[in-house]
Amino acid sequence: MKIKLLITRIKKFIFNKWMIALYCLVVLFVVFSNVIIVKSTKGDIYSTISEIPNKDVALILGTSKYTVGGYTNLFFKYRISAAADLYHLGKVKHIIVSGDNRVENYNEPKQMQKALIALGVPKSAITLDYAGFRTLDSVVRCKKVFGQNEIIIISQRFHIERALFIANKYEINAVGFAAQDPPEKYSTKTRIREYFAKTKAVIDLYIIHKKPKFLGKKEVIEI
């Protein structure tokens, strides 16, 4: 009995050691992924309109107009405002609004289009991408479907970092314009999710080679 008990304890000890080692590897991979993405895209993100280079097309990464509680989503509001400013100041000529429309009563691209028109952007200067289910889909479809390889990506800085990382992998010549950040308390949960989303981006691009959910026929935007 003593020998069996000893063997059981040894097995438990070894198992615990392996679990600790695995946990440490996961933590290191998460940290490494975030550091690589932030550092590799830092020089391509602008927050001042006068400094960002002109591009024909901007890509707004989608989010809902309203929060779960029914309030205005500040991430949405600030992205739309930034896009309208870039358009009116001549930094871009056309805007792709890319978001989720997988169910009938939820339409991020339409919401973004209406908000841009309300700020004076003509409907003719807006293209709706209804299959921007994920950031990867939005960025890759910009090139593969809409034929754009020179773009400004608009979102908040922490989101743009991941989007530019994806763009670089697909050899898209992109820069990012960082829209205003909501107050820190407002965005805490989103920032935490983004930390793990960056890790997933590395896995998607370099380990499992994730592809967009839907591409479909080309709809090249002529400027």
C-alpha positions as CSV (number, residue, x, y, z in Angstrom):
1,M,0.0,0.0,0.0
2,K,2.8,2.4,0.9
3,I,4.4,1.7,-2.5
4,K,1.2,2.4,-4.4
5,L,0.7,5.6,-2.3
6,L,4.2,6.7,-3.2
7,I,3.7,6.0,-6.9
8,T,0.4,8.0,-6.8
9,R,2.1,10.9,-5.1
10,I,5.0,10.9,-7.7
11,K,2.5,10.9,-10.6
12,K,0.6,13.8,-9.0
13,F,3.8,15.7,-8.5
14,I,4.9,15.1,-12.2
15,F,1.4,16.1,-13.4
16,N,1.4,19.3,-11.4
17,K,4.9,20.2,-12.7
18,W,3.7,19.7,-16.3
19,M,0.6,21.8,-15.7
20,I,2.7,24.6,-14.3
21,A,5.1,24.4,-17.2
22,L,2.2,24.5,-19.7
23,Y,0.6,27.5,-17.9
24,C,3.9,29.4,-18.1
25,L,4.3,28.6,-21.8
26,V,0.8,29.9,-22.5
27,V,1.4,33.1,-20.5
28,L,4.7,33.6,-22.4
29,F,3.0,33.1,-25.7
30,V,0.3,35.6,-24.9
31,V,2.8,38.2,-23.8
32,F,5.1,37.5,-26.8
33,S,2.2,37.8,-29.3
34,N,1.1,41.2,-27.9
35,V,4.7,42.6,-27.8
36,I,5.4,41.5,-31.4
37,I,2.1,43.0,-32.8
38,V,2.4,46.3,-30.9
39,K,6.1,46.9,-31.8
40,S,5.8,45.8,-35.4
41,T,2.9,48.2,-36.1
42,K,3.8,51.2,-33.9
43,G,5.3,53.3,-36.7
44,D,2.3,52.9,-39.0
45,I,-0.4,54.4,-36.7
46,Y,-1.3,58.1,-36.7
47,S,-3.5,60.1,-34.5
48,T,-3.0,63.5,-36.2
49,I,-4.8,64.0,-39.5
50,S,-2.2,66.4,-40.9
51,E,0.5,63.8,-40.5
52,I,-1.2,60.7,-42.1
53,P,-0.4,60.1,-45.7
54,N,-3.2,60.4,-48.3
55,K,-4.8,57.2,-49.5
56,D,-7.7,56.7,-51.9
57,V,-9.6,54.4,-49.5
58,A,-10.3,54.1,-45.8
59,L,-11.5,51.0,-44.0
60,I,-13.6,51.4,-40.9
61,L,-13.6,48.4,-38.7
62,G,-17.2,47.6,-37.6
63,T,-18.8,47.7,-34.2
64,S,-22.4,48.2,-33.1
65,K,-23.9,51.7,-32.9
66,Y,-25.3,50.9,-29.4
67,T,-24.1,49.2,-26.3
68,V,-26.0,46.2,-24.8
69,G,-27.7,48.7,-22.5
70,G,-29.0,50.8,-25.4
71,Y,-26.6,53.7,-25.1
72,T,-24.5,55.2,-27.8
73,N,-21.3,53.1,-28.4
74,L,-18.4,55.5,-28.1
75,F,-16.2,53.2,-30.1
76,F,-18.6,53.5,-33.0
77,K,-19.1,57.3,-32.5
78,Y,-15.4,58.1,-32.5
79,R,-14.6,55.9,-35.5
80,I,-17.3,57.5,-37.6
81,S,-16.2,61.0,-36.6
82,A,-12.6,60.2,-37.5
83,A,-13.6,58.8,-40.9
84,A,-15.7,61.8,-41.7
85,D,-12.9,64.1,-40.8
86,L,-10.4,62.2,-43.0
87,Y,-12.9,62.4,-45.9
88,H,-13.7,66.1,-45.6
89,L,-10.0,67.1,-45.2
90,G,-9.1,65.2,-48.4
91,K,-7.1,62.4,-46.9
92,V,-9.3,59.7,-48.4
93,K,-11.7,59.7,-51.4
94,H,-13.7,56.6,-50.5
95,I,-14.7,54.7,-47.3
96,I,-15.4,51.0,-46.9
97,V,-17.6,50.3,-43.9
98,S,-17.0,46.7,-42.9
99,G,-19.0,44.9,-40.2
100,D,-21.3,42.1,-39.2
101,N,-24.6,41.4,-40.8
102,R,-25.0,37.7,-40.2
103,V,-28.6,38.2,-38.9
104,E,-31.4,40.2,-40.4
105,N,-31.9,42.7,-37.5
106,Y,-28.2,43.4,-36.9
107,N,-26.5,45.5,-39.6
108,E,-23.2,47.2,-38.6
109,P,-22.4,48.4,-42.2
110,K,-25.8,50.1,-42.6
111,Q,-25.5,51.8,-39.2
112,M,-22.0,53.1,-40.2
113,Q,-23.3,54.3,-43.6
114,K,-26.2,56.3,-42.1
115,A,-23.9,57.8,-39.5
116,L,-21.4,58.9,-42.2
117,I,-24.1,60.4,-44.4
118,A,-25.4,62.4,-41.4
119,L,-21.9,63.9,-41.1
120,G,-21.9,64.9,-44.7
121,V,-20.1,62.0,-46.5
122,P,-21.9,61.3,-49.8
123,K,-23.5,57.9,-50.2
124,S,-21.6,57.5,-53.5
125,A,-18.3,57.6,-51.5
126,I,-19.3,54.7,-49.2
127,T,-19.0,51.0,-49.9
128,L,-20.7,48.5,-47.6
129,D,-19.0,45.3,-46.7
130,Y,-21.6,43.0,-45.1
131,A,-19.2,40.1,-44.5
132,G,-16.8,41.8,-42.1
133,F,-17.5,39.1,-39.4
134,R,-14.0,39.5,-37.9
135,T,-11.1,41.9,-38.2
136,L,-9.3,39.4,-40.4
137,D,-12.3,39.1,-42.7
138,S,-12.6,42.9,-43.0
139,V,-8.9,43.5,-43.8
140,V,-8.5,40.6,-46.2
141,R,-11.7,41.3,-48.1
142,C,-10.6,44.8,-48.6
143,K,-7.9,43.4,-50.9
144,K,-9.3,40.2,-52.2
145,V,-12.9,41.5,-52.9
146,F,-12.7,45.3,-53.2
147,G,-9.3,45.3,-54.9
148,Q,-7.6,47.8,-52.5
149,N,-4.0,47.5,-51.5
150,E,-3.4,51.0,-50.3
151,I,-5.6,51.8,-47.3
152,I,-6.1,53.7,-44.1
153,I,-7.6,51.5,-41.4
154,I,-9.7,53.4,-38.9
155,S,-10.4,52.2,-35.3
156,Q,-9.0,52.7,-31.9
157,R,-5.3,52.2,-31.6
158,F,-5.3,48.9,-29.7
159,H,-7.6,47.5,-32.4
160,I,-5.6,48.9,-35.3
161,E,-2.4,47.2,-34.1
162,R,-4.0,43.8,-34.8
163,A,-5.6,45.0,-38.1
164,L,-2.2,46.2,-39.4
165,F,-0.5,43.0,-38.3
166,I,-3.0,41.1,-40.5
167,A,-2.6,43.6,-43.3
168,N,1.2,43.2,-43.2
169,K,0.8,39.4,-43.5
170,Y,-1.3,39.8,-46.6
171,E,1.1,42.4,-48.1
172,I,-1.4,45.2,-47.9
173,N,0.2,48.7,-47.8
174,A,-1.8,50.0,-44.9
175,V,-1.5,52.7,-42.2
176,G,-3.8,53.2,-39.3
177,F,-5.7,56.3,-38.0
178,A,-6.4,56.0,-34.3
179,A,-9.8,57.4,-33.4
180,Q,-10.4,58.9,-30.0
181,D,-10.4,56.4,-27.2
182,P,-13.4,56.2,-24.8
183,P,-12.7,56.8,-21.1
184,E,-10.6,54.0,-19.6
185,K,-13.3,52.6,-17.3
186,Y,-15.6,52.5,-20.4
187,S,-13.2,50.3,-22.4
188,T,-11.6,48.0,-19.8
189,K,-13.4,44.8,-20.9
190,T,-12.8,45.5,-24.6
191,R,-9.1,46.1,-23.9
192,I,-8.8,42.8,-22.0
193,R,-10.5,41.0,-24.9
194,E,-8.2,42.6,-27.4
195,Y,-5.2,41.3,-25.4
196,F,-6.2,37.7,-26.1
197,A,-7.5,38.6,-29.6
198,K,-3.9,39.6,-30.6
199,T,-2.7,36.1,-29.5
200,K,-5.4,34.6,-31.6
201,A,-4.3,36.6,-34.5
202,V,-0.9,35.1,-34.4
203,I,-2.4,31.6,-34.1
204,D,-4.8,32.3,-37.0
205,L,-2.1,33.7,-39.3
206,Y,0.9,31.6,-38.6
207,I,-0.3,28.3,-37.1
208,I,-3.8,27.4,-38.4
209,H,-3.7,29.7,-41.4
210,K,-7.3,30.9,-40.9
211,K,-9.1,32.3,-43.9
212,P,-12.0,34.7,-44.2
213,K,-15.4,33.1,-43.7
214,F,-16.7,34.4,-47.0
215,L,-15.1,36.1,-50.0
216,G,-17.4,35.7,-53.0
217,K,-17.1,37.6,-56.3
218,K,-14.9,40.6,-56.7
219,E,-16.4,44.1,-56.4
220,V,-13.5,46.3,-57.3
221,I,-13.9,49.9,-56.2
222,E,-12.9,52.3,-59.0
223,I,-11.7,55.7,-57.6
